[in-house]
Structure formats: structure tokens, C-alpha cells
Amino acid sequence: MSNYDEIKVTIFRYFDGVREASRELLEEAFATDEAHMKGYLIGDDGNYQLNTRPITEVIDDWASRKPSPQMQGKIIAINIFSDIAATALFDFNGIYVDSFQLAKISGQWKIVNKFYISK
């Protein structure tokens, strides 16, 4: 399988993990010891507020939710910089744009950072 195809599999492990509330898929997608999630949410005052959390906390939250099979997502772009580094953009259910940094760790592509912004 090409690096491009392997990255697609990793990204959809993340998406399916969120959609199915599957800790197993989420932990397969992320480098759990290293990864963080950062992003902007609109606060009560109407302004964007930066939120930063370790991915292990985020996975705990996602895995505790009810599955949402109606969610949809699509890859917008994948940029591969080398055999071990890439970035990707993902449309998450038309609500968020996710930007991923990926690294090939022990032969598998893993998400090492996720940045999101609500549309």
C-alpha cells in the first residue's frame, strides 16, 4: 500500500473512531503518548478561544459518547513531505476543518497533532 493510502486509512480510523465511539480505532489512529489536539471554539462571548488538550483526554471523551453513524467526513488534501512526515486536511461533518500532522512511527502512519477550527 502506498504512503498516501496508508495515511487515508489512518485518518478514517480517527473519523470512524469518533463516529463509532471506538477507543480501539482512535488509539490506532493517534500516537497517544505524543499527540495533542488544539483548536478554536467560539466562546460564550462570540469570540474564538484556543483550546489545547492531550489526545488521551480527548479519546476518553470521544469513547464515552454515543455512536453517531450519521456523521460524514472527507479528506480535503494530503501532503507527503517524506517517507515519515505528512499533513492532511479533513472536513469533519461540515462543522470543523481538521488539520493533521502525521508521522510514520514503527512503520505505521500516526496522527501526532490535530488542529481544528469550527466553520
C-alpha beads as a LAMMPS data file, in Angstrom:
LAMMPS data file: protein, C-alpha beads

119 atoms
118 bonds

1 atom types
1 bond types

-500.0 500.0 xlo xhi
-500.0 500.0 ylo yhi
-500.0 500.0 zlo zhi

Masses

1 110.0

Atoms # bond

1 1 1 0.000 0.000 0.000
2 1 1 1.306 3.483 -0.803
3 1 1 2.007 6.115 1.866
4 1 1 -0.977 8.079 0.540
5 1 1 -3.313 5.105 1.004
6 1 1 -1.887 4.316 4.445
7 1 1 -2.489 7.926 5.531
8 1 1 -6.087 7.721 4.291
9 1 1 -6.589 4.585 6.414
10 1 1 -5.184 6.380 9.483
11 1 1 -7.423 9.402 9.007
12 1 1 -10.518 7.258 8.602
13 1 1 -9.581 5.264 11.715
14 1 1 -9.789 8.600 13.533
15 1 1 -13.073 9.561 11.893
16 1 1 -14.675 6.129 12.319
17 1 1 -13.395 6.058 15.888
18 1 1 -15.209 9.302 16.675
19 1 1 -18.319 8.253 14.754
20 1 1 -18.463 4.803 16.404
21 1 1 -17.130 5.942 19.816
22 1 1 -14.394 3.311 19.395
23 1 1 -11.393 3.704 21.671
24 1 1 -9.607 0.951 19.710
25 1 1 -9.833 2.799 16.378
26 1 1 -8.868 6.110 17.954
27 1 1 -5.812 4.628 19.645
28 1 1 -4.795 3.049 16.325
29 1 1 -5.010 6.455 14.600
30 1 1 -3.065 8.573 17.113
31 1 1 0.419 8.471 18.604
32 1 1 -1.238 8.525 22.006
33 1 1 1.887 9.227 24.057
34 1 1 2.870 12.258 21.984
35 1 1 -0.266 13.689 20.361
36 1 1 -2.204 16.785 21.309
37 1 1 -5.331 18.429 19.994
38 1 1 -5.545 22.181 19.643
39 1 1 -8.256 24.270 18.129
40 1 1 -10.559 27.211 18.169
41 1 1 -14.070 27.086 19.535
42 1 1 -16.469 30.005 19.663
43 1 1 -16.878 31.022 23.290
44 1 1 -19.903 32.407 25.100
45 1 1 -18.730 35.906 24.193
46 1 1 -18.809 35.062 20.453
47 1 1 -15.025 35.157 20.090
48 1 1 -12.724 32.309 19.187
49 1 1 -10.964 30.723 22.149
50 1 1 -7.950 28.436 21.785
51 1 1 -8.344 25.039 23.443
52 1 1 -5.402 22.634 23.994
53 1 1 -5.625 19.093 25.376
54 1 1 -3.540 15.903 25.371
55 1 1 -5.071 13.385 22.959
56 1 1 -5.508 10.799 25.713
57 1 1 -8.063 13.092 27.413
58 1 1 -9.820 13.695 24.109
59 1 1 -10.006 9.976 23.332
60 1 1 -11.579 9.400 26.763
61 1 1 -14.289 11.939 25.857
62 1 1 -14.894 10.612 22.337
63 1 1 -15.047 6.978 23.502
64 1 1 -17.649 7.840 26.173
65 1 1 -20.122 9.345 23.672
66 1 1 -22.941 7.575 21.901
67 1 1 -22.105 6.429 18.356
68 1 1 -23.147 8.919 15.644
69 1 1 -23.374 6.914 12.409
70 1 1 -24.880 9.852 10.528
71 1 1 -21.605 11.834 10.688
72 1 1 -19.832 12.396 7.406
73 1 1 -16.272 13.337 6.616
74 1 1 -13.966 13.726 3.675
75 1 1 -10.308 14.270 3.059
76 1 1 -9.610 17.659 1.507
77 1 1 -5.855 17.262 0.957
78 1 1 -2.866 15.114 1.845
79 1 1 0.691 16.431 1.544
80 1 1 3.503 13.937 1.988
81 1 1 6.863 15.565 2.719
82 1 1 8.971 12.425 3.143
83 1 1 8.598 8.757 3.958
84 1 1 7.985 9.748 7.596
85 1 1 6.195 13.137 7.576
86 1 1 2.898 14.376 6.156
87 1 1 -0.009 16.736 6.722
88 1 1 -3.671 16.381 5.855
89 1 1 -6.852 18.473 5.868
90 1 1 -10.207 16.874 6.666
91 1 1 -13.786 18.169 6.543
92 1 1 -15.456 16.836 9.682
93 1 1 -19.206 16.658 9.166
94 1 1 -19.274 20.121 7.578
95 1 1 -18.740 21.625 11.050
96 1 1 -14.962 21.577 11.530
97 1 1 -11.874 21.592 9.387
98 1 1 -9.220 19.366 10.917
99 1 1 -5.544 19.777 10.119
100 1 1 -3.389 16.762 10.949
101 1 1 0.344 16.350 11.289
102 1 1 1.297 12.724 10.740
103 1 1 4.495 10.784 11.350
104 1 1 5.446 7.255 10.386
105 1 1 6.252 5.542 13.681
106 1 1 7.476 1.936 13.714
107 1 1 6.248 1.554 10.146
108 1 1 2.733 2.954 10.716
109 1 1 1.316 6.393 9.999
110 1 1 0.034 8.037 13.183
111 1 1 -1.553 11.401 13.863
112 1 1 0.841 13.295 16.137
113 1 1 -1.128 16.554 16.277
114 1 1 -4.607 17.697 15.392
115 1 1 -5.635 21.343 14.941
116 1 1 -9.248 22.236 14.242
117 1 1 -11.410 25.264 13.664
118 1 1 -15.170 25.443 13.522
119 1 1 -16.613 26.746 10.269

Bonds

1 1 1 2
2 1 2 3
3 1 3 4
4 1 4 5
5 1 5 6
6 1 6 7
7 1 7 8
8 1 8 9
9 1 9 10
10 1 10 11
11 1 11 12
12 1 12 13
13 1 13 14
14 1 14 15
15 1 15 16
16 1 16 17
17 1 17 18
18 1 18 19
19 1 19 20
20 1 20 21
21 1 21 22
22 1 22 23
23 1 23 24
24 1 24 25
25 1 25 26
26 1 26 27
27 1 27 28
28 1 28 29
29 1 29 30
30 1 30 31
31 1 31 32
32 1 32 33
33 1 33 34
34 1 34 35
35 1 35 36
36 1 36 37
37 1 37 38
38 1 38 39
39 1 39 40
40 1 40 41
41 1 41 42
42 1 42 43
43 1 43 44
44 1 44 45
45 1 45 46
46 1 46 47
47 1 47 48
48 1 48 49
49 1 49 50
50 1 50 51
51 1 51 52
52 1 52 53
53 1 53 54
54 1 54 55
55 1 55 56
56 1 56 57
57 1 57 58
58 1 58 59
59 1 59 60
60 1 60 61
61 1 61 62
62 1 62 63
63 1 63 64
64 1 64 65
65 1 65 66
66 1 66 67
67 1 67 68
68 1 68 69
69 1 69 70
70 1 70 71
71 1 71 72
72 1 72 73
73 1 73 74
74 1 74 75
75 1 75 76
76 1 76 77
77 1 77 78
78 1 78 79
79 1 79 80
80 1 80 81
81 1 81 82
82 1 82 83
83 1 83 84
84 1 84 85
85 1 85 86
86 1 86 87
87 1 87 88
88 1 88 89
89 1 89 90
90 1 90 91
91 1 91 92
92 1 92 93
93 1 93 94
94 1 94 95
95 1 95 96
96 1 96 97
97 1 97 98
98 1 98 99
99 1 99 100
100 1 100 101
101 1 101 102
102 1 102 103
103 1 103 104
104 1 104 105
105 1 105 106
106 1 106 107
107 1 107 108
108 1 108 109
109 1 109 110
110 1 110 111
111 1 111 112
112 1 112 113
113 1 113 114
114 1 114 115
115 1 115 116
116 1 116 117
117 1 117 118
118 1 118 119
